[in-house]
Amino acid sequence: MKQLLVIAVALASVNAFASRARVTALGNSAHLVDTQTVYNNPSDIFRLPSDYVTLETGATGSAPGTASAGKYANAEGMIVRTYGESKFGLSLGHQSQNASAWNGATADAIGLRHLATTLGLTADANIAKTDQQNPLELTYGMKNGDMNLAGTLVYSNFNDKQATAGNVAKESSSGIRLGANSGNWDASLRLGLSNTVEIQTGNKLTGTTAIGLGGGYWMDSMYLFGDYSTAGVKEQNAAGTDQYKLNLSTIKIGALDSIKKDGNELFYSASLVSTSTKDDTSGAKITGMTLPVVIGLELDTNSWMTLRGSVTQTVLINQSKTETSTATTAETDPGKSNTAVAMGVGLKLNKVTLDGSLVANSNTGLINSSALLANAGLTYWF
Amino acid sequence: MFFVRPKGLFVILALFSSPLWASKARMKALNDSFQLVDPSNTYNNLLDIGELSDYVLIETGLTSPTTDQDNAEALWQHTLDENNKIQAGYGHQNSIVYSNRNFINTLSSSSFKLQQNPLHLAYWFQTADYTHAFSIDYSHSSDRVALAQEKSLNLRYAVEMGKWQFNSEYVVTDTAESSATKKFDASRAYKLSLLYDADTTSMMFSFSQSQLHLYDSSVERDLHARQNFTLAVADSRTRDENTFFWGAQILVNKTDCLLTTTALTCDQTATSTKLPLWLAVEAQASDMIVLRGSVVQSFVLNQSKDNVGYPAGLLDNSNGAISKYDFGPNTASVNIGAGFKFSRLTIDGMLSSGTQSINLSSFLTQASLTLAL
């Protein structure tokens, strides 16, 4: 009974805010339920207040061979509607990290297609600049007793039949995401089925593996979570010789404590993250172990505005080691500073919410009118 | 609010109780969806005059525009009696005229002027069984020293019969000269469209055709023929003054190169077929504010075949070389806008179009002001 009460309180106080800006402002915390977390666990569509249409501002995704605008820089939108006991969803424009060419500075902002270039490996420049093209996602969810189940199909395709030598001729990707939740637990399974970029009479990138398994469990106000993901790509030249064969795996386990009162929330979490990136062709390897701590808060300043923010930093454990097949080329223990602050605001106006980041660049610390609401997102709740 | 096509008593209630959100910014935020009733959309569907109450609309923009979206313009509508309305406007760049002049300017590096001081007059009237609307659009400018001039004359006629609406547009004259020797002529272009309203669902078919001639020293240098077919459907749902709609259309464009002195491969055709799908919402955020937005992306179908090699950006997926795409590059686009109502005055604008920020240094772009009379 106590658990049910806790769950009811937790779910009832979920703000009807939904956006990339919110997730970013709250440090991408594992316990969040948001229109964006649906892309990780589709069953979250049952944990949101109602059906919705969400629009995320940004530029039209880059064309093949043109540098990606980066994580969260693309325009996208999604609709979820209920039909009886089921829900259907359609997403346009969402970029998946394992099939993108994001070229950011942090691990969560580097797309798998660009990873080899980031690591300094020999890779085709145009492959490393090819995002998913016109990605489409279809979601279906159903209730099974107390359990909510949902699945998503991901698809993208591009085919230039007159591509000249050295330019991108084909791009395609497909995947499945499955999610379930019930009461105080949630689980997700993410499978990449295909991930291909072909250069006309040139290199070809092929996804080798892509599996992600995650879940969490609420115990009173504490949320225990874990995630395991592995993804791989290889690139071959026109002769079929491997240029590289990368495999990236991440294991994360953590705990979070959430203090909710009057619709406001303060949370703090710590997680142990182990990462490994290995190139089978050259024998190069990068391993790391970190203990990021996130402190975040989300406060209703009045009936129509919410302010949110978070600070993230690795604490105590911050190891990284880069090795070739013969020597260690870099090793830090502990590593350099990585404190990051994010802030955002959500405006709740009847059935519409408008979210944005207040500090577009945490390095400048400026809230200014030229980028008042960065990463702006508009959500309409039916 | 005029999101779906109100009929009968609902029209009267809507006219007296709703603010007049109106503008290019509103249309753009809602993906220029064909079924929208908006003063800006009367240039596409003259019959919308009958569904709007009297107003004055002022759109901010350039005195010397570079496109058909960045121009300053105004539109006024007045009811003579319950069966007769008139409309007058100036500054509006006709989409067919602009498209053709921009096409030839880009292709041949010419500098033919866009419409100069365009004038628009329309008349709407209804009889027992039918509703009719006519319009005439005219522009003219002549520089007798530089020997540069332009002239355009468009006639439109529309008729409504029950749930069916028919619009026609004929470009009587579309000529421009940029020097003593260079002349452009795209006269006799036309566009026909048929729209059917089934309560919350609207369907539309349209066809347009143009022939573009470029002369140099009285010798024809370029001749291109353009055709467009569009088949569209949209479904709208309104509740508590909030509207959600989705739409899809099949767009087929065909451009024939019949003659050219550029580097193009002529006697060939460029075609494209796309199926954009859009989701849009317009919601009453408060008594004074409405927020609106849309996302659009080509859905499954995004083919193009260019055997001519038209310059990049001129046609769908054209890149300056012969090309063929079975599935073209990214097309996802999000637009967000807002409208602010102050008694009878509304201000509309874009909050974000292709950018990630809402910022105060350009808070409301493509701003417009509408006064409900």
Boltz contact constraints between the chains, C-beta under 6 A:
constraints:
  - contact:
      token1: [A, 53]
      token2: [B, 279]
      max_distance: 6.0
  - contact:
      token1: [A, 53]
      token2: [B, 281]
      max_distance: 6.0
  - contact:
      token1: [A, 55]
      token2: [B, 293]
      max_distance: 6.0
  - contact:
      token1: [A, 55]
      token2: [B, 295]
      max_distance: 6.0
  - contact:
      token1: [A, 55]
      token2: [B, 334]
      max_distance: 6.0
  - contact:
      token1: [A, 57]
      token2: [B, 334]
      max_distance: 6.0
  - contact:
      token1: [A, 57]
      token2: [B, 352]
      max_distance: 6.0
  - contact:
      token1: [A, 57]
      token2: [B, 356]
      max_distance: 6.0
  - contact:
      token1: [A, 58]
      token2: [B, 356]
      max_distance: 6.0
  - contact:
      token1: [A, 59]
      token2: [B, 354]
      max_distance: 6.0
  - contact:
      token1: [A, 60]
      token2: [B, 330]
      max_distance: 6.0
  - contact:
      token1: [A, 60]
      token2: [B, 332]
      max_distance: 6.0
  - contact:
      token1: [A, 60]
      token2: [B, 333]
      max_distance: 6.0
  - contact:
      token1: [A, 61]
      token2: [B, 330]
      max_distance: 6.0
  - contact:
      token1: [A, 61]
      token2: [B, 332]
      max_distance: 6.0
  - contact:
      token1: [A, 63]
      token2: [B, 329]
      max_distance: 6.0
  - contact:
      token1: [A, 75]
      token2: [B, 332]
      max_distance: 6.0
  - contact:
      token1: [A, 75]
      token2: [B, 333]
      max_distance: 6.0
  - contact:
      token1: [A, 75]
      token2: [B, 334]
      max_distance: 6.0
  - contact:
      token1: [A, 77]
      token2: [B, 279]
      max_distance: 6.0
  - contact:
      token1: [A, 77]
      token2: [B, 295]
      max_distance: 6.0
  - contact:
      token1: [A, 79]
      token2: [B, 279]
      max_distance: 6.0
  - contact:
      token1: [A, 92]
      token2: [B, 295]
      max_distance: 6.0
  - contact:
      token1: [A, 92]
      token2: [B, 297]
      max_distance: 6.0
  - contact:
      token1: [A, 92]
      token2: [B, 332]
      max_distance: 6.0
  - contact:
      token1: [A, 93]
      token2: [B, 297]
      max_distance: 6.0
  - contact:
      token1: [A, 93]
      token2: [B, 332]
      max_distance: 6.0
  - contact:
      token1: [A, 133]
      token2: [B, 329]
      max_distance: 6.0
  - contact:
      token1: [A, 133]
      token2: [B, 330]
      max_distance: 6.0
  - contact:
      token1: [A, 134]
      token2: [B, 297]
      max_distance: 6.0
  - contact:
      token1: [A, 134]
      token2: [B, 298]
      max_distance: 6.0
  - contact:
      token1: [A, 134]
      token2: [B, 330]
      max_distance: 6.0
  - contact:
      token1: [A, 134]
      token2: [B, 331]
      max_distance: 6.0
  - contact:
      token1: [A, 157]
      token2: [B, 327]
      max_distance: 6.0
  - contact:
      token1: [A, 158]
      token2: [B, 327]
      max_distance: 6.0
  - contact:
      token1: [A, 159]
      token2: [B, 326]
      max_distance: 6.0
  - contact:
      token1: [A, 159]
      token2: [B, 327]
      max_distance: 6.0
  - contact:
      token1: [A, 160]
      token2: [B, 325]
      max_distance: 6.0
  - contact:
      token1: [A, 161]
      token2: [B, 324]
      max_distance: 6.0
  - contact:
      token1: [A, 162]
      token2: [B, 322]
      max_distance: 6.0
  - contact:
      token1: [A, 162]
      token2: [B, 323]
      max_distance: 6.0
  - contact:
      token1: [A, 162]
      token2: [B, 324]
      max_distance: 6.0
  - contact:
      token1: [A, 349]
      token2: [B, 285]
      max_distance: 6.0
  - contact:
      token1: [A, 349]
      token2: [B, 286]
      max_distance: 6.0
  - contact:
      token1: [A, 350]
      token2: [B, 285]
      max_distance: 6.0
  - contact:
      token1: [A, 351]
      token2: [B, 242]
      max_distance: 6.0
  - contact:
      token1: [A, 351]
      token2: [B, 283]
      max_distance: 6.0
  - contact:
      token1: [A, 352]
      token2: [B, 283]
      max_distance: 6.0
  - contact:
      token1: [A, 352]
      token2: [B, 285]
      max_distance: 6.0
  - contact:
      token1: [A, 352]
      token2: [B, 291]
      max_distance: 6.0
  - contact:
      token1: [A, 369]
      token2: [B, 359]
      max_distance: 6.0
  - contact:
      token1: [A, 369]
      token2: [B, 360]
      max_distance: 6.0
  - contact:
      token1: [A, 369]
      token2: [B, 361]
      max_distance: 6.0
  - contact:
      token1: [A, 370]
      token2: [B, 359]
      max_distance: 6.0
  - contact:
      token1: [A, 370]
      token2: [B, 361]
      max_distance: 6.0
  - contact:
      token1: [A, 371]
      token2: [B, 357]
      max_distance: 6.0
  - contact:
      token1: [A, 371]
      token2: [B, 359]
      max_distance: 6.0
  - contact:
      token1: [A, 372]
      token2: [B, 358]
      max_distance: 6.0
  - contact:
      token1: [A, 372]
      token2: [B, 359]
      max_distance: 6.0
  - contact:
      token1: [A, 372]
      token2: [B, 360]
      max_distance: 6.0
  - contact:
      token1: [A, 373]
      token2: [B, 358]
      max_distance: 6.0
  - contact:
      token1: [A, 374]
      token2: [B, 356]
      max_distance: 6.0
  - contact:
      token1: [A, 374]
      token2: [B, 357]
      max_distance: 6.0
  - contact:
      token1: [A, 375]
      token2: [B, 356]
      max_distance: 6.0
  - contact:
      token1: [A, 376]
      token2: [B, 352]
      max_distance: 6.0
  - contact:
      token1: [A, 376]
      token2: [B, 358]
      max_distance: 6.0
  - contact:
      token1: [A, 378]
      token2: [B, 293]
      max_distance: 6.0
  - contact:
      token1: [A, 378]
      token2: [B, 336]
      max_distance: 6.0
  - contact:
      token1: [A, 380]
      token2: [B, 281]
      max_distance: 6.0
  - contact:
      token1: [A, 380]
      token2: [B, 283]
      max_distance: 6.0
